[in-house]
Amino acid sequence: MYVAGDDMFCPAEQAQWTADQIGEAVKEVRMFDGQDHGYFTYSLDMVLMESLLFSLGKVEKTRKTKFHHSWEDWEENN
């Protein structure tokens, strides 16, 4: 379960409560500090993408990742 740390619509405490109610089906609660409710719809950064790949069973890269707020920034750094 992915949670935005600064989500005003679903605060971290509510997300954790929801995960507890779901129970064992939630394997992990991953908090993205400093992110808001819309983060998962507009994010272009590698932290989110590598986390998604890891959750899907792919290997998460061990290199330090950076946040990129545009495709141009991402292409410049990759």
ChimeraX attribute file (.defattr): number of C-alpha atoms within 10 A of each C-alpha:
attribute: neighborCount
match mode: 1-to-1
recipient: residues
	/A:1	14
	/A:2	14
	/A:3	22
	/A:4	22
	/A:5	20
	/A:6	17
	/A:7	18
	/A:8	10
	/A:9	11
	/A:10	16
	/A:11	16
	/A:12	19
	/A:13	10
	/A:14	12
	/A:15	19
	/A:16	16
	/A:17	12
	/A:18	14
	/A:19	17
	/A:20	13
	/A:21	11
	/A:22	10
	/A:23	10
	/A:24	9
	/A:25	10
	/A:26	12
	/A:27	10
	/A:28	11
	/A:29	14
	/A:30	13
	/A:31	16
	/A:32	18
	/A:33	12
	/A:34	10
	/A:35	15
	/A:36	17
	/A:37	15
	/A:38	11
	/A:39	17
	/A:40	14
	/A:41	7
	/A:42	9
	/A:43	16
	/A:44	17
	/A:45	17
	/A:46	16
	/A:47	17
	/A:48	17
	/A:49	13
	/A:50	17
	/A:51	17
	/A:52	14
	/A:53	13
	/A:54	13
	/A:55	15
	/A:56	9
	/A:57	9
	/A:58	11
	/A:59	11
	/A:60	14
	/A:61	13
	/A:62	7
	/A:63	6
	/A:64	7
	/A:65	12
	/A:66	12
	/A:67	13
	/A:68	17
	/A:69	12
	/A:70	12
	/A:71	11
	/A:72	9
	/A:73	14
	/A:74	15
	/A:75	9
	/A:76	8
	/A:77	9
	/A:78	5
